[in-house]
Amino acid sequence: MSSTPGADKKVMAGILGIVPSLFGFGGIHRFYLGDVAGGIIRFLLIIACGIGPMISIIEGILYLTKSDEDFVKDYVDGDKAWF
């Protein structure tokens, strides 16, 4: 268990990035991280051209492979919008 505040969101965000995207529901992981605009953009990408799930799967894998500190710095504190 990491002592980095916010790191507890890493695994769930990664799972939400990968699993729902396999069924065509990309963007849920961004809502989970508090990025409503990012979640809406990914959902609209699904409707417009079908690339939302691909982006979400890539992001989910990136979340799971980052260190806890890098994840928190980039996606929880830093609000990094893409990859």
N, CA, C and O of each residue as an XYZ file, in Angstrom:
332
protein
N       0.850     -1.175      0.000
C       0.000      0.000      0.000
C       0.895      1.238      0.000
O       1.823      1.349      0.801
N       0.604      2.152     -0.901
C       1.415      3.359     -1.034
C       0.981      4.413     -0.027
O      -0.191      4.497      0.340
N       1.935      5.210      0.409
C       1.617      6.304      1.318
C       1.402      7.605      0.555
O       1.178      8.644      1.175
N       1.463      7.577     -0.767
C       1.259      8.764     -1.576
C      -0.236      9.067     -1.663
O      -0.993      8.262     -2.206
N      -0.680     10.223     -1.135
C      -2.102     10.559     -1.205
C      -2.580     10.637     -2.655
O      -1.951     11.290     -3.488
N      -3.676      9.978     -2.945
C      -4.227      9.953     -4.294
C      -3.847      8.713     -5.078
O      -4.472      8.410     -6.094
N      -2.833      7.988     -4.623
C      -2.378      6.793     -5.328
C      -3.408      5.673     -5.268
O      -3.379      4.752     -6.085
N      -4.318      5.752     -4.301
C      -5.345      4.729     -4.183
C      -6.297      4.727     -5.381
O      -7.022      3.754     -5.588
N      -6.303      5.790     -6.164
C      -7.162      5.879     -7.341
C      -6.546      5.204     -8.570
O      -7.242      4.978     -9.559
N      -5.270      4.886     -8.520
C      -4.558      4.397     -9.695
C      -5.145      3.103    -10.243
O      -5.453      3.031    -11.433
N      -5.307      2.094     -9.421
C      -5.770      0.797     -9.902
C      -7.202      0.892    -10.433
O      -7.500      0.367    -11.506
N      -8.074      1.549     -9.700
C      -9.462      1.663    -10.157
C      -9.543      2.465    -11.451
O     -10.298      2.096    -12.351
N      -8.786      3.545    -11.564
C      -8.792      4.336    -12.798
C      -8.269      3.509    -13.967
O      -8.793      3.606    -15.076
N      -7.249      2.703    -13.730
C      -6.725      1.834    -14.778
C      -7.748      0.811    -15.230
O      -7.924      0.578    -16.426
N      -8.420      0.203    -14.270
C      -9.447     -0.792    -14.593
C     -10.603     -0.136    -15.342
O     -11.106     -0.694    -16.317
N     -11.029      1.051    -14.892
C     -12.118      1.755    -15.572
C     -11.708      2.246    -16.958
O     -12.561      2.456    -17.821
N     -10.423      2.428    -17.169
C      -9.945      2.804    -18.493
C      -9.966      1.638    -19.455
O     -10.226      1.813    -20.646
N      -9.691      0.443    -18.945
C      -9.551     -0.724    -19.819
C     -10.869     -1.491    -19.988
O     -11.336     -1.665    -21.113
N     -11.458     -1.940    -18.908
C     -12.591     -2.874    -18.992
C     -13.819     -2.272    -19.679
O     -14.308     -2.873    -20.636
N     -14.347     -1.120    -19.246
C     -15.527     -0.595    -19.949
C     -15.232     -0.278    -21.415
O     -16.123     -0.370    -22.260
N     -14.008      0.087    -21.714
C     -13.643      0.436    -23.088
C     -13.725     -0.765    -24.007
O     -13.975     -0.613    -25.203
N     -13.520     -1.947    -23.473
C     -13.638     -3.160    -24.277
C     -15.076     -3.364    -24.753
O     -15.322     -4.057    -25.740
N     -16.018     -2.752    -24.040
C     -17.427     -2.860    -24.405
C     -17.949     -1.578    -25.053
O     -19.154     -1.431    -25.255
N     -17.044     -0.647    -25.380
C     -17.426      0.577    -26.084
C     -17.815      1.747    -25.207
O     -18.409      2.707    -25.698
N     -17.495      1.696    -23.918
C     -17.855      2.776    -23.002
C     -16.612      3.513    -22.511
O     -16.302      3.462    -21.321
N     -15.917      4.174    -23.373
C     -14.694      4.880    -22.983
C     -14.980      6.152    -22.233
O     -16.043      6.750    -22.403
N     -14.046      6.577    -21.404
C     -14.132      7.858    -20.711
C     -14.514      7.781    -19.255
O     -14.371      8.769    -18.535
N     -14.996      6.641    -18.794
C     -15.452      6.524    -17.408
C     -14.306      6.811    -16.438
O     -14.522      7.401    -15.379
N     -13.103      6.400    -16.793
C     -11.947      6.617    -15.912
C     -11.684      8.105    -15.685
O     -11.212      8.485    -14.614
N     -11.977      8.947    -16.665
C     -11.758     10.389    -16.505
C     -12.782     10.983    -15.536
O     -12.443     11.856    -14.735
N     -14.030     10.516    -15.604
C     -15.026     10.964    -14.636
C     -14.595     10.558    -13.226
O     -14.745     11.338    -12.285
N     -14.063      9.352    -13.073
C     -13.615      8.856    -11.777
C     -12.512      9.743    -11.204
O     -12.454      9.957     -9.993
N     -11.637     10.262    -12.072
C     -10.548     11.128    -11.623
C     -10.993     12.579    -11.450
O     -10.181     13.434    -11.096
N     -12.271     12.865    -11.696
C     -12.795     14.214    -11.520
C     -12.665     15.089    -12.752
O     -12.898     16.296    -12.674
N     -12.302     14.516    -13.882
C     -12.140     15.266    -15.128
C     -13.381     15.074    -15.991
O     -13.393     14.249    -16.905
N     -14.425     15.847    -15.689
C     -15.696     15.714    -16.397
C     -15.526     16.051    -17.874
O     -16.037     15.336    -18.736
N     -14.821     17.123    -18.168
C     -14.623     17.524    -19.567
C     -13.909     16.423    -20.347
O     -14.289     16.123    -21.479
N     -12.878     15.816    -19.754
C     -12.153     14.733    -20.413
C     -13.030     13.519    -20.657
O     -12.920     12.869    -21.696
N     -13.898     13.211    -19.708
C     -14.819     12.092    -19.879
C     -15.811     12.341    -20.994
O     -16.112     11.446    -21.784
N     -16.317     13.558    -21.056
C     -17.268     13.915    -22.115
C     -16.592     13.880    -23.478
O     -17.172     13.390    -24.448
N     -15.367     14.398    -23.558
C     -14.637     14.382    -24.829
C     -14.434     12.958    -25.307
O     -14.642     12.678    -26.487
N     -14.038     12.057    -24.437
C     -13.818     10.671    -24.834
C     -15.120     10.004    -25.252
O     -15.142      9.214    -26.196
N     -16.204     10.321    -24.551
C     -17.504      9.768    -24.922
C     -17.916     10.270    -26.304
O     -18.426      9.498    -27.116
N     -17.701     11.551    -26.573
C     -18.034     12.111    -27.884
C     -17.162     11.531    -28.986
O     -17.619     11.377    -30.119
N     -15.904     11.206    -28.668
C     -15.038     10.568    -29.652
C     -15.560      9.187    -30.043
O     -15.371      8.742    -31.175
N     -16.218      8.515    -29.100
C     -16.828      7.219    -29.409
C     -17.957      7.422    -30.414
O     -18.061      6.699    -31.406
N     -18.790      8.405    -30.145
C     -19.931      8.660    -31.021
C     -19.467      9.142    -32.392
O     -19.987      8.695    -33.415
N     -18.497     10.047    -32.422
C     -18.072     10.663    -33.677
C     -17.260      9.721    -34.564
O     -17.516      9.624    -35.764
N     -16.291      9.035    -33.982
C     -15.421      8.248    -34.858
C     -14.934      6.940    -34.247
O     -14.119      6.248    -34.857
N     -15.401      6.592    -33.087
C     -15.073      5.287    -32.527
C     -13.693      5.127    -31.923
O     -13.290      4.003    -31.625
N     -12.943      6.226    -31.728
C     -11.590      6.072    -31.188
C     -11.515      6.256    -29.676
O     -10.454      6.055    -29.085
N     -12.617      6.632    -29.045
C     -12.619      6.818    -27.594
C     -12.175      5.604    -26.816
O     -11.355      5.735    -25.907
N     -12.690      4.408    -27.138
C     -12.252      3.227    -26.392
C     -10.758      2.960    -26.537
O     -10.110      2.550    -25.574
N     -10.207      3.183    -27.716
C      -8.781      2.951    -27.918
C      -7.954      3.889    -27.028
O      -6.979      3.472    -26.404
N      -8.359      5.147    -26.985
C      -7.656      6.121    -26.139
C      -7.770      5.718    -24.675
O      -6.788      5.777    -23.935
N      -8.958      5.312    -24.256
C      -9.185      4.930    -22.858
C      -8.368      3.712    -22.460
O      -7.832      3.661    -21.353
N      -8.268      2.735    -23.347
C      -7.482      1.538    -23.052
C      -6.007      1.906    -22.889
O      -5.343      1.433    -21.967
N      -5.503      2.743    -23.777
C      -4.101      3.186    -23.682
C      -3.874      3.922    -22.369
O      -2.880      3.683    -21.683
N      -4.794      4.816    -22.018
C      -4.649      5.551    -20.761
C      -4.712      4.609    -19.558
O      -3.939      4.765    -18.612
N      -5.615      3.641    -19.583
C      -5.713      2.684    -18.485
C      -4.417      1.923    -18.283
O      -3.977      1.725    -17.151
N      -3.807      1.497    -19.374
C      -2.528      0.786    -19.286
C      -1.447      1.711    -18.747
O      -0.635      1.297    -17.920
N      -1.428      2.958    -19.205
C      -0.441      3.917    -18.696
C      -0.607      4.148    -17.200
O       0.382      4.218    -16.471
N      -1.850      4.266    -16.736
C      -2.093      4.454    -15.299
C      -1.492      3.310    -14.500
O      -0.817      3.529    -13.494
N      -1.739      2.097    -14.952
C      -1.302      0.922    -14.204
C       0.207      0.712    -14.233
O       0.756      0.064    -13.342
N       0.883      1.248    -15.243
C       2.329      1.049    -15.349
C       3.135      2.184    -14.731
O       4.346      2.045    -14.560
N       2.507      3.287    -14.396
C       3.227      4.391    -13.756
C       3.450      4.094    -12.274
O       2.706      3.336    -11.653
N       4.478      4.703    -11.738
C       4.668      4.607    -10.285
C       3.549      5.403     -9.610
O       2.932      6.268    -10.232
N       3.297      5.108     -8.347
C       2.257      5.837     -7.619
C       2.524      7.334     -7.633
O       1.603      8.128     -7.825
N       3.773      7.722     -7.433
C       4.131      9.135     -7.386
C       3.888      9.814     -8.732
O       3.348     10.919     -8.782
N       4.287      9.154     -9.826
C       4.083      9.734    -11.151
C       2.600      9.821    -11.498
O       2.162     10.802    -12.098
N       1.826      8.805    -11.124
C       0.389      8.829    -11.381
C      -0.256     10.014    -10.683
O      -1.010     10.768    -11.299
N       0.038     10.180     -9.401
C      -0.549     11.285     -8.638
C      -0.106     12.624     -9.219
O      -0.921     13.531     -9.387
N       1.189     12.749     -9.525
C       1.710     14.007    -10.072
C       1.038     14.349    -11.395
O       0.677     15.504    -11.622
N       0.866     13.364    -12.271
C       0.336     13.623    -13.606
C      -1.184     13.736    -13.658
O      -1.710     14.638    -14.310
N      -1.894     12.839    -12.984
C      -3.332     12.732    -13.198
C      -4.208     13.173    -12.036
O      -5.363     13.540    -12.252
N      -3.699     13.149    -10.819
C      -4.508     13.578     -9.679
C      -4.214     15.040     -9.361
O      -5.133     15.857     -9.298
N      -2.939     15.376     -9.161
C      -2.571     16.759     -8.850
C      -2.434     17.614    -10.105
O      -2.868     18.766    -10.133
N      -1.828     17.044    -11.136
C      -1.514     17.809    -12.333
C      -2.628     17.907    -13.354
O      -2.541     18.714    -14.280
N      -3.670     17.108    -13.211
C      -4.786     17.121    -14.145
C      -4.338     16.991    -15.602
O      -4.835     17.701    -16.476
N      -3.404     16.087    -15.853
C      -2.939     15.840    -17.208
C      -4.102     15.306    -18.038
O      -4.712     14.299    -17.678
N      -4.408     15.970    -19.136
C      -5.608     15.649    -19.903
C      -5.440     14.476    -20.861
O      -6.379     13.700    -21.040
N      -4.278     14.323    -21.477
C      -4.092     13.265    -22.476
C      -2.812     12.524    -22.188
O      -1.788     13.138    -21.886
N      -2.858     11.235    -22.277
C      -1.727     10.315    -22.109
C      -0.764     10.853    -21.086
O       0.254     10.220    -20.804
